[in-house]
Amino acid sequence: MMQEAVQLIAAFLGSLGFAVLFNIRGEKLAFASLGALMSWGIYLITAHFTDNAYLCGFVASVMLTLYAEIMARIHKTPVTVFLVSAAIPLIPGAALYRSMNCLMQRNWDGFASNSAYTLLFAASMSAGITFTTIVFRMIWKWAYSQRRM
C-alpha cells in the first residue's frame, strides 16, 4: 500500500513538473497534475486485476482522455493541456531506456524484447486516446445537435 502511495505522489509531482515546463498556469496546473495521479491510479487498479500491461495502459489512457476532454470543456482550454501533462506517468520511458541500452551493448535479444514492449505499450496508449477521443466527440456532437432541436 505504501509503495502505491509513493507512486501516486511521484506521478502527481512528475506531471506537475512537466506542466510547469509546458507553461500551464493557475488551476489548470493542478487539474493537469490530478489527471496524472488519476491515470496512474487507474493503471495500478487495472494491474491488480490483470497481468497484461497493455490492457492497463489502454484502460488508463481511455480514462485519462475522458478526464482531459471533460476538463477542457469545463476550463475552455485545448484538450492537449490536460492530456499531455497527465499522460507523463504512463509513458514507457524505462523500457525505452532499456531498449537503447541493449542496442548500445549489442544485446539484440534484449533490444528486440524491450523495443517490442515499448512500441506495443505506446500503441495501446495511442489506441486508448484515439478511441476515446472519437467516441467522446461523436457523443458530444450528437448531444449538441439534440440541444439545437
C-alpha positions as CSV (number, residue, x, y, z in Angstrom):
1,M,0.0,0.0,0.0
2,M,2.8,2.4,0.8
3,Q,4.5,1.7,-2.5
4,E,1.4,2.6,-4.4
5,A,1.0,5.9,-2.4
6,V,4.6,6.8,-3.3
7,Q,3.9,6.0,-7.0
8,L,0.8,8.2,-6.9
9,I,2.7,11.1,-5.3
10,A,5.5,10.7,-7.8
11,A,3.0,10.7,-10.7
12,F,1.5,13.9,-9.4
13,L,4.8,15.7,-8.9
14,G,6.3,14.4,-12.1
15,S,3.4,15.6,-14.1
16,L,3.4,18.9,-12.2
17,G,7.0,19.5,-13.3
18,F,6.1,18.8,-16.9
19,A,3.0,21.0,-16.7
20,V,5.2,23.9,-15.4
21,L,7.6,23.3,-18.4
22,F,4.7,23.4,-20.7
23,N,3.8,26.8,-19.2
24,I,0.5,25.7,-17.8
25,R,-0.7,28.2,-15.1
26,G,-3.2,28.6,-12.3
27,E,-5.8,26.0,-11.5
28,K,-5.2,24.2,-14.8
29,L,-1.8,23.3,-13.4
30,A,-3.4,21.4,-10.5
31,F,-6.0,19.8,-12.7
32,A,-3.4,18.5,-15.2
33,S,-1.4,17.0,-12.3
34,L,-4.5,15.5,-10.8
35,G,-5.2,13.8,-14.1
36,A,-1.8,12.2,-13.9
37,L,-2.5,11.0,-10.4
38,M,-5.8,9.6,-11.6
39,S,-4.4,7.9,-14.7
40,W,-1.6,6.2,-12.7
41,G,-4.1,5.2,-10.0
42,I,-6.3,3.6,-12.7
43,Y,-3.2,1.9,-14.1
44,L,-2.4,0.4,-10.7
45,I,-6.0,-0.7,-10.1
46,T,-6.2,-2.4,-13.5
47,A,-2.8,-4.0,-12.9
48,H,-4.3,-5.5,-9.7
49,F,-6.9,-7.4,-11.8
50,T,-4.7,-8.4,-14.8
51,D,-1.1,-9.0,-15.6
52,N,-1.5,-7.5,-19.1
53,A,0.4,-4.2,-19.1
54,Y,-1.0,-3.3,-22.5
55,L,-4.6,-3.6,-21.2
56,C,-3.6,-1.5,-18.2
57,G,-2.1,1.2,-20.5
58,F,-5.2,1.1,-22.7
59,V,-7.7,1.5,-19.8
60,A,-5.7,4.2,-18.1
61,S,-5.4,6.1,-21.4
62,V,-9.2,5.8,-22.0
63,M,-9.9,7.2,-18.6
64,L,-7.2,9.9,-18.9
65,T,-8.6,11.1,-22.3
66,L,-12.1,11.2,-20.9
67,Y,-10.9,13.3,-18.0
68,A,-8.9,15.6,-20.4
69,E,-12.0,16.1,-22.7
70,I,-14.2,17.0,-19.7
71,M,-11.7,19.3,-18.1
72,A,-11.0,21.0,-21.4
73,R,-14.7,21.9,-21.7
74,I,-15.0,23.0,-18.1
75,H,-11.9,25.2,-18.4
76,K,-12.4,26.2,-22.0
77,T,-8.9,25.1,-22.8
78,P,-7.5,22.8,-25.5
79,V,-7.6,19.1,-24.6
80,T,-3.8,18.7,-25.0
81,V,-3.2,21.0,-22.0
82,F,-4.6,18.2,-19.7
83,L,-3.8,15.2,-21.9
84,V,-0.1,15.7,-22.5
85,S,0.8,16.6,-18.9
86,A,-1.3,13.9,-17.4
87,A,0.0,11.2,-19.7
88,I,3.6,11.6,-18.5
89,P,3.4,8.8,-15.9
90,L,2.2,6.3,-18.4
91,I,4.9,6.9,-21.0
92,P,7.2,3.8,-21.1
93,G,10.5,5.7,-20.6
94,A,12.2,3.0,-18.6
95,A,11.5,0.4,-21.3
96,L,12.8,2.8,-24.0
97,Y,16.0,3.3,-21.9
98,R,16.5,-0.4,-21.6
99,S,15.9,-0.8,-25.4
100,M,18.6,1.7,-26.2
101,N,20.9,0.3,-23.5
102,C,20.6,-3.2,-25.1
103,L,21.2,-1.6,-28.5
104,M,24.4,0.0,-27.4
105,Q,25.6,-3.2,-25.8
106,R,24.7,-5.1,-28.9
107,N,22.3,-7.3,-27.0
108,W,20.0,-8.0,-29.9
109,D,17.6,-10.2,-28.0
110,G,17.2,-7.7,-25.2
111,F,16.8,-4.9,-27.7
112,A,14.1,-6.8,-29.6
113,S,12.1,-7.7,-26.5
114,N,12.3,-4.3,-24.9
115,S,11.6,-2.5,-28.1
116,A,8.6,-4.6,-28.8
117,Y,7.2,-3.9,-25.3
118,T,7.9,-0.2,-25.7
119,L,6.2,0.0,-29.1
120,L,3.2,-2.1,-28.1
121,F,2.6,-0.2,-24.9
122,A,2.8,3.1,-26.8
123,A,0.4,1.7,-29.3
124,S,-2.0,0.6,-26.5
125,M,-1.9,4.2,-25.1
126,S,-2.4,5.6,-28.6
127,A,-5.4,3.3,-29.2
128,G,-7.0,4.3,-25.9
129,I,-6.6,8.0,-26.6
130,T,-7.8,7.8,-30.2
131,F,-10.8,5.5,-29.3
132,T,-11.9,7.8,-26.5
133,T,-11.5,11.0,-28.5
134,I,-13.5,9.7,-31.4
135,V,-16.3,8.3,-29.2
136,F,-16.4,11.4,-27.0
137,R,-16.6,13.8,-29.9
138,M,-19.3,11.7,-31.6
139,I,-21.4,11.8,-28.5
140,W,-20.7,15.5,-27.9
141,K,-21.7,16.3,-31.5
142,W,-24.9,14.3,-31.2
143,A,-25.8,15.9,-27.8
144,Y,-25.2,19.4,-29.3
145,S,-27.4,18.6,-32.3
146,Q,-30.2,17.4,-29.9
147,R,-30.0,20.6,-27.9
148,R,-30.4,22.7,-31.1
149,M,-33.7,21.0,-32.0
